[in-house]
Amino acid sequence: MPPLEAAAVYIGINILLLIYLSSRVVFVRRSAQISVGHGGNTELELRTRVHGNATEYIPAMMVGLVTAAYMGIPALWIHILGAGFTFGRILHVIGLSQTILPARVTGMLLTWIAMTLIAGMLIYHAIV
């Protein structure tokens, strides 16, 4: 599988994750009849935060994967970093949604490791 297609797999999965997280917010908003903010609803506040956290990390990593693919970084690295990041995001969602601290911490570590590595690769390949 070429690098760009490898990146597309993780972009697609992460887009679906964002849609899923967004729908969780919408369902609580509709049932609680809260259109803006969280109105003191702790479940809505948590779901909004889980979705917000994903939107803070996913776009930058997806840009990184596409850029890496265009720069010729091998598909194996795209898969390793894309899978590690995606698994980390899913673990973080589980950990934050269900207050399971080890899953949350592991998810963030995987997220940061993948993002740090892709950033390093991009800088290195741009300079060398």
Backbone as a printed PyTorch tensor [residue, N CA C, xyz], in Angstrom:
tensor([[[  0.8550,  -1.1760,   0.0000],
         [  0.0000,   0.0000,   0.0000],
         [  0.9020,   1.2410,   0.0000]],

        [[  0.6770,   2.1580,  -0.9310],
         [  1.4740,   3.3940,  -0.9760],
         [  1.2270,   4.2730,   0.2580]],

        [[  2.1950,   5.1410,   0.5840],
         [  2.0800,   5.9730,   1.7910],
         [  0.8060,   6.8250,   1.8630]],

        [[  0.3940,   7.4240,   0.7570],
         [ -0.7900,   8.2860,   0.8000],
         [ -2.0500,   7.4820,   1.1080]],

        [[ -2.1600,   6.3060,   0.5500],
         [ -3.3050,   5.4520,   0.8460],
         [ -3.2710,   4.9800,   2.2970]],

        [[ -2.0710,   4.7230,   2.8220],
         [ -1.9450,   4.3510,   4.2370],
         [ -2.4480,   5.4870,   5.1210]],

        [[ -2.0590,   6.7100,   4.7910],
         [ -2.5280,   7.8690,   5.5570],
         [ -4.0480,   7.9940,   5.4630]],

        [[ -4.5970,   7.7130,   4.2860],
         [ -6.0450,   7.8290,   4.0830],
         [ -6.8250,   6.8910,   5.0030]],

        [[ -6.2700,   5.7250,   5.3000],
         [ -6.9340,   4.7850,   6.2040],
         [ -7.1300,   5.4270,   7.5720]],

        [[ -6.0740,   6.0260,   8.1150],
         [ -6.1530,   6.6140,   9.4590],
         [ -6.9520,   7.9130,   9.4680]],

        [[ -6.9110,   8.6420,   8.3730],
         [ -7.7410,   9.8410,   8.2640],
         [ -9.2150,   9.4300,   8.2940]],

        [[ -9.5670,   8.4230,   7.5290],
         [-10.9530,   7.9500,   7.5120],
         [-11.4170,   7.4700,   8.8730]],

        [[-10.5930,   6.6740,   9.5440],
         [-10.9610,   6.1660,  10.8710],
         [-11.1360,   7.3090,  11.8590]],

        [[-10.2310,   8.2750,  11.8280],
         [-10.3160,   9.3920,  12.7700],
         [-11.4760,  10.3250,  12.4740]],

        [[-11.8450,  10.4640,  11.2030],
         [-13.0470,  11.2300,  10.8670],
         [-14.2750,  10.5350,  11.4580]],

        [[-14.3410,   9.2190,  11.3150],
         [-15.4590,   8.4710,  11.8960],
         [-15.4870,   8.6030,  13.4220]],

        [[-14.3190,   8.6080,  14.0380],
         [-14.2540,   8.8070,  15.4890],
         [-14.8060,  10.1760,  15.8750]],

        [[-14.4560,  11.2090,  15.1200],
         [-14.9820,  12.5490,  15.4000],
         [-16.4950,  12.6080,  15.2320]],

        [[-17.0060,  11.9530,  14.2070],
         [-18.4610,  11.9280,  14.0030],
         [-19.1390,  11.2100,  15.1590]],

        [[-18.5740,  10.0930,  15.5840],
         [-19.1310,   9.3490,  16.7130],
         [-19.1610,  10.2220,  17.9730]],

        [[-18.0450,  10.8780,  18.2650],
         [-17.9730,  11.7160,  19.4700],
         [-18.9410,  12.8940,  19.3790]],

        [[-19.0670,  13.4710,  18.2060],
         [-20.0050,  14.5690,  18.0040],
         [-21.4440,  14.1050,  18.2100]],

        [[-21.7560,  12.9280,  17.7010],
         [-23.1270,  12.4280,  17.8520],
         [-23.4600,  12.1760,  19.3200]],

        [[-22.4840,  11.7660,  20.1010],
         [-22.7170,  11.5670,  21.5350],
         [-23.0980,  12.8850,  22.2120]],

        [[-22.4790,  13.9720,  21.7780],
         [-22.8170,  15.2900,  22.3160],
         [-24.2260,  15.6770,  21.8810]],

        [[-24.5170,  15.4960,  20.6060],
         [-25.8280,  15.8790,  20.0690],
         [-26.9620,  15.1280,  20.7610]],

        [[-26.7900,  13.8350,  20.9860],
         [-27.8510,  13.0410,  21.6240],
         [-28.1660,  13.5520,  23.0250]],

        [[-27.1370,  13.8980,  23.7860],
         [-27.3850,  14.4250,  25.1360],
         [-27.9980,  15.8120,  25.0450]],

        [[-27.5130,  16.6350,  24.1270],
         [-28.0960,  17.9770,  23.9570],
         [-29.5870,  17.8910,  23.6690]],

        [[-29.9510,  16.9980,  22.7550],
         [-31.3650,  16.8680,  22.3780],
         [-32.2030,  16.3500,  23.5340]],

        [[-31.7100,  15.3280,  24.2190],
         [-32.5130,  14.7670,  25.3140],
         [-32.6260,  15.7250,  26.4930]],

        [[-31.5800,  16.5240,  26.7260],
         [-31.6010,  17.4860,  27.8340],
         [-32.1330,  18.8510,  27.3990]],

        [[-32.3710,  19.0180,  26.1060],
         [-32.8500,  20.2730,  25.5330],
         [-31.9350,  21.4430,  25.8950]],

        [[-30.6400,  21.2390,  25.6460],
         [-29.6310,  22.2740,  25.8820],
         [-28.9590,  22.5490,  24.5410]],

        [[-29.1400,  23.7600,  24.0180],
         [-28.5820,  24.0450,  22.6980],
         [-27.1880,  24.6570,  22.7530]],

        [[-26.8690,  25.3690,  23.8180],
         [-25.5600,  26.0180,  23.9280],
         [-25.0020,  25.7550,  25.3240]],

        [[-23.7090,  25.5130,  25.3970],
         [-23.0860,  25.2540,  26.6880],
         [-23.4690,  23.8820,  27.2060]],

        [[-23.3320,  23.6870,  28.5160],
         [-23.6980,  22.3920,  29.0790],
         [-24.8200,  22.5120,  30.1020]],

        [[-25.2430,  23.7170,  30.4230],
         [-26.4000,  23.9290,  31.2850],
         [-26.3450,  23.2030,  32.6190]],

        [[-25.1500,  22.9710,  33.1270],
         [-25.0230,  22.2650,  34.3960],
         [-25.1520,  20.7500,  34.2780]],

        [[-25.3260,  20.2480,  33.0750],
         [-25.4570,  18.8090,  32.8370],
         [-24.0510,  18.2130,  32.7740]],

        [[-23.6830,  17.4310,  33.7820],
         [-22.3160,  16.8980,  33.8610],
         [-22.0110,  15.9070,  32.7390]],

        [[-23.0040,  15.1390,  32.3190],
         [-22.7800,  14.2000,  31.2150],
         [-22.4810,  14.9590,  29.9240]],

        [[-23.2160,  16.0250,  29.6730],
         [-22.9810,  16.8370,  28.4880],
         [-21.6250,  17.5220,  28.5640]],

        [[-21.2800,  18.0130,  29.7230],
         [-19.9750,  18.6580,  29.8940],
         [-18.8430,  17.6840,  29.5850]],

        [[-18.9450,  16.4640,  30.0960],
         [-17.9110,  15.4590,  29.8500],
         [-17.8520,  15.0740,  28.3760]],

        [[-18.9850,  14.8210,  27.7700],
         [-18.9960,  14.4400,  26.3500],
         [-18.4700,  15.5600,  25.4630]],

        [[-18.7940,  16.7890,  25.8140],
         [-18.2770,  17.9350,  25.0610],
         [-16.7630,  18.0040,  25.1830]],

        [[-16.2670,  17.7470,  26.3770],
         [-14.8200,  17.7890,  26.6010],
         [-14.1000,  16.6620,  25.8610]],

        [[-14.7010,  15.4670,  25.8570],
         [-14.1110,  14.3340,  25.1410],
         [-14.0170,  14.6580,  23.6440]],

        [[-15.1100,  15.1970,  23.0880],
         [-15.1080,  15.5800,  21.6770],
         [-14.1020,  16.6980,  21.4250]],

        [[-14.0820,  17.6920,  22.3070],
         [-13.1540,  18.8070,  22.1520],
         [-11.7050,  18.3550,  22.1790]],

        [[-11.3840,  17.4400,  23.0710],
         [-10.0180,  16.9380,  23.1500],
         [ -9.6170,  16.2720,  21.8420]],

        [[-10.5090,  15.4790,  21.2720],
         [-10.2080,  14.8200,  19.9960],
         [ -9.9860,  15.8450,  18.8880]],

        [[-10.8000,  16.8950,  18.8750],
         [-10.6470,  17.9080,  17.8190],
         [ -9.3770,  18.7290,  17.9980]],

        [[ -8.7960,  18.7020,  19.1790],
         [ -7.5370,  19.4090,  19.4110],
         [ -6.3460,  18.6430,  18.8540]],

        [[ -6.4110,  17.3330,  18.8160],
         [ -5.2640,  16.5210,  18.4190],
         [ -5.3670,  15.9140,  17.0250]],

        [[ -6.5360,  15.4520,  16.6430],
         [ -6.6700,  14.7020,  15.3910],
         [ -6.2710,  15.5080,  14.1580]],

        [[ -6.7350,  16.7430,  13.9690],
         [ -6.3870,  17.4470,  12.7240],
         [ -4.8820,  17.5980,  12.4900]],

        [[ -4.1460,  17.9730,  13.5220],
         [ -2.7010,  18.1680,  13.3490],
         [ -2.0110,  16.8690,  12.9390]],

        [[ -2.3880,  15.7710,  13.5610],
         [ -1.7580,  14.4950,  13.2200],
         [ -2.1150,  14.0580,  11.8110]],

        [[ -3.3480,  14.2960,  11.3960],
         [ -3.7390,  13.8960,  10.0490],
         [ -2.9850,  14.7080,   8.9940]],

        [[ -2.7890,  15.9840,   9.2510],
         [ -1.9740,  16.8070,   8.3520],
         [ -0.5440,  16.2650,   8.3190]],

        [[ -0.0560,  15.8920,   9.4830],
         [  1.2870,  15.3130,   9.5590],
         [  1.4070,  14.0330,   8.7500]],

        [[  0.4240,  13.1560,   8.8330],
         [  0.4770,  11.9070,   8.0700],
         [  0.4620,  12.1550,   6.5620]],

        [[ -0.3950,  13.0530,   6.1200],
         [ -0.4710,  13.3570,   4.6790],
         [  0.8290,  13.9970,   4.2010]],

        [[  1.3430,  14.9270,   4.9760],
         [  2.5960,  15.5810,   4.6050],
         [  3.7260,  14.5620,   4.5460]],

        [[  3.7790,  13.6710,   5.5240],
         [  4.8050,  12.6220,   5.5420],
         [  4.6840,  11.7380,   4.3000]],

        [[  3.4570,  11.3950,   3.9440],
         [  3.2510,  10.5600,   2.7570],
         [  3.7490,  11.2620,   1.5060]],

        [[  3.4300,  12.5450,   1.3730],
         [  3.8910,  13.3050,   0.2090],
         [  5.4000,  13.4880,   0.1940]],

        [[  6.0140,  13.4850,   1.3580],
         [  7.4680,  13.6350,   1.4340],
         [  8.1970,  12.3180,   1.1920]],

        [[  7.4450,  11.2430,   1.0330],
         [  8.0520,   9.9600,   0.7170],
         [  8.4340,   9.1110,   1.9200]],

        [[  7.9300,   9.4570,   3.0890],
         [  8.1760,   8.6080,   4.2540],
         [  7.4730,   7.2780,   3.9990]],

        [[  8.1520,   6.1650,   4.2260],
         [  7.5960,   4.8510,   3.8850],
         [  6.2420,   4.5640,   4.5350]],

        [[  5.4340,   3.8060,   3.8080],
         [  4.0910,   3.4520,   4.2780],
         [  4.1380,   2.7340,   5.6220]],

        [[  5.1810,   1.9530,   5.8770],
         [  5.2840,   1.2610,   7.1550],
         [  5.2710,   2.2550,   8.3140]],

        [[  5.9920,   3.3610,   8.1760],
         [  6.0010,   4.3880,   9.2320],
         [  4.6440,   5.0770,   9.3460]],

        [[  3.9960,   5.3000,   8.2240],
         [  2.6560,   5.9000,   8.2480],
         [  1.7150,   4.9810,   9.0290]],

        [[  1.8160,   3.6720,   8.7740],
         [  0.9740,   2.7090,   9.4860],
         [  1.3170,   2.6530,  10.9790]],

        [[  2.5860,   2.6030,  11.3040],
         [  2.9860,   2.5240,  12.7150],
         [  2.4900,   3.7540,  13.4770]],

        [[  2.7440,   4.9240,  12.9360],
         [  2.3610,   6.1580,  13.6300],
         [  0.8500,   6.3910,  13.5680]],

        [[  0.2450,   6.1020,  12.4300],
         [ -1.2080,   6.2710,  12.3080],
         [ -1.9660,   5.3210,  13.2310]],

        [[ -1.5290,   4.0730,  13.2850],
         [ -2.1950,   3.0930,  14.1490],
         [ -1.9570,   3.4140,  15.6210]],

        [[ -0.7280,   3.7760,  15.9680],
         [ -0.4260,   4.1280,  17.3560],
         [ -1.2370,   5.3240,  17.8150]],

        [[ -1.3020,   6.3380,  16.9710],
         [ -2.0760,   7.5360,  17.2920],
         [ -3.5600,   7.1980,  17.4420]],

        [[ -4.1060,   6.4700,  16.4690],
         [ -5.5330,   6.1470,  16.4760],
         [ -5.8870,   5.2900,  17.6870]],

        [[ -5.0620,   4.2950,  17.9840],
         [ -5.2940,   3.4690,  19.1650],
         [ -5.2330,   4.3350,  20.4260]],

        [[ -4.2770,   5.2560,  20.4550],
         [ -4.1720,   6.1800,  21.5910],
         [ -5.4000,   7.0480,  21.7520]],

        [[ -5.9360,   7.5320,  20.6560],
         [ -7.1440,   8.3600,  20.7190],
         [ -8.3290,   7.5580,  21.2340]],

        [[ -8.4580,   6.3140,  20.7630],
         [ -9.5730,   5.4740,  21.2130],
         [ -9.4310,   5.1590,  22.6960]],

        [[ -8.2260,   4.8290,  23.1340],
         [ -7.9920,   4.5850,  24.5630],
         [ -8.3180,   5.8240,  25.3880]],

        [[ -7.9270,   6.9810,  24.8890],
         [ -8.1850,   8.2200,  25.6190],
         [ -9.6840,   8.4670,  25.7500]],

        [[-10.4300,   8.2300,  24.6820],
         [-11.8920,   8.3880,  24.7290],
         [-12.4820,   7.4680,  25.7910]],

        [[-12.0570,   6.2180,  25.7830],
         [-12.5560,   5.2560,  26.7720],
         [-12.1800,   5.7120,  28.1800]],

        [[-10.9330,   6.0900,  28.3610],
         [-10.4620,   6.5010,  29.6790],
         [-11.1290,   7.7480,  30.2020]],

        [[-11.3350,   8.7200,  29.3420],
         [-11.9610,   9.9740,  29.7630],
         [-13.4670,   9.8130,  29.9380]],

        [[-14.0910,   9.0490,  29.0600],
         [-15.5440,   8.8670,  29.1320],
         [-15.9650,   8.0460,  30.3370]],

        [[-15.1550,   7.0720,  30.7090],
         [-15.5250,   6.1710,  31.7930],
         [-14.6250,   6.3470,  33.0190]],

        [[-13.8840,   7.4310,  33.0400],
         [-12.9310,   7.7470,  34.1100],
         [-12.0670,   6.5440,  34.5000]],

        [[-11.4260,   5.9620,  33.4870],
         [-10.4640,   4.8800,  33.6900],
         [ -9.0850,   5.5020,  33.4620]],

        [[ -8.4460,   5.9210,  34.5350],
         [ -7.2000,   6.6850,  34.4440],
         [ -6.1070,   5.9880,  33.6330]],

        [[ -5.8390,   4.6810,  33.8150],
         [ -4.7720,   4.0670,  33.0180],
         [ -5.0210,   4.1500,  31.5070]],

        [[ -6.2640,   3.9820,  31.0750],
         [ -6.5780,   4.0850,  29.6470],
         [ -6.3730,   5.5140,  29.1580]],

        [[ -6.7830,   6.4660,  29.9660],
         [ -6.6290,   7.8760,  29.6010],
         [ -5.1560,   8.2450,  29.4710]],

        [[ -4.3610,   7.8400,  30.4500],
         [ -2.9270,   8.1580,  30.4470],
         [ -2.2270,   7.4620,  29.2850]],

        [[ -2.5040,   6.1860,  29.0830],
         [ -1.8860,   5.4490,  27.9780],
         [ -2.2910,   6.0490,  26.6440]],

        [[ -3.5380,   6.4220,  26.5230],
         [ -4.0060,   7.0520,  25.2930],
         [ -3.2770,   8.3480,  24.9940]],

        [[ -3.0770,   9.1580,  26.0030],
         [ -2.3580,  10.4240,  25.7920],
         [ -0.8920,  10.1670,  25.4570]],

        [[ -0.2820,   9.1970,  26.1280],
         [  1.1150,   8.8850,  25.8250],
         [  1.2770,   8.4190,  24.3770]],

        [[  0.4060,   7.5360,  23.9340],
         [  0.4760,   7.0840,  22.5430],
         [  0.2490,   8.2380,  21.5730]],

        [[ -0.6810,   9.1080,  21.9090],
         [ -0.9460,  10.2860,  21.0790],
         [  0.3000,  11.1520,  20.9740]],

        [[  0.8860,  11.4960,  22.1200],
         [  2.0560,  12.3760,  22.1290],
         [  3.2740,  11.7310,  21.4630]],

        [[  3.4640,  10.4300,  21.6840],
         [  4.6010,   9.7410,  21.0620],
         [  4.4700,   9.7760,  19.5450]],

        [[  3.2910,   9.4180,  19.0350],
         [  3.0820,   9.4250,  17.5840],
         [  3.2520,  10.8200,  17.0020]],

        [[  2.7190,  11.8230,  17.6890],
         [  2.8210,  13.1920,  17.1800],
         [  4.2600,  13.6950,  17.2300]],

        [[  4.9750,  13.3540,  18.2780],
         [  6.3790,  13.7630,  18.3900],
         [  7.2200,  13.1110,  17.2990]],

        [[  6.9940,  11.8330,  17.0630],
         [  7.7520,  11.1260,  16.0220],
         [  7.4440,  11.6680,  14.6300]],

        [[  6.1800,  11.9090,  14.3280],
         [  5.8450,  12.4220,  12.9970],
         [  6.4210,  13.8290,  12.8240]],

        [[  6.3830,  14.6310,  13.8850],
         [  6.9690,  15.9790,  13.8090],
         [  8.4630,  15.8880,  13.5460]],

        [[  9.1290,  15.0060,  14.2620],
         [ 10.5740,  14.8260,  14.0560],
         [ 10.9080,  14.3610,  12.6470]],

        [[ 10.1220,  13.4140,  12.1460],
         [ 10.3440,  12.9240,  10.7780],
         [ 10.1460,  14.0230,   9.7530]],

        [[  9.1010,  14.8150,   9.9370],
         [  8.8350,  15.8990,   8.9810],
         [  9.9660,  16.9180,   8.9840]],

        [[ 10.3970,  17.3110,  10.1610],
         [ 11.4970,  18.2870,  10.2480],
         [ 12.7710,  17.7140,   9.6440]],

        [[ 13.0870,  16.4720,  10.0120],
         [ 14.2990,  15.8330,   9.5040],
         [ 14.2790,  15.7420,   7.9820]],

        [[ 13.1740,  15.2510,   7.4210],
         [ 13.0990,  15.0920,   5.9640],
         [ 13.0490,  16.4190,   5.2240]],

        [[ 12.5740,  17.4610,   5.8850],
         [ 12.5650,  18.7920,   5.2510],
         [ 13.9680,  19.3890,   5.1990]],

        [[ 14.7710,  19.0910,   6.2030],
         [ 16.1090,  19.6780,   6.2970],
         [ 17.1360,  18.8830,   5.5100]],

        [[ 17.0350,  17.5640,   5.5520],
         [ 18.0530,  16.7060,   4.9330],
         [ 17.7930,  16.5020,   3.4640]]])
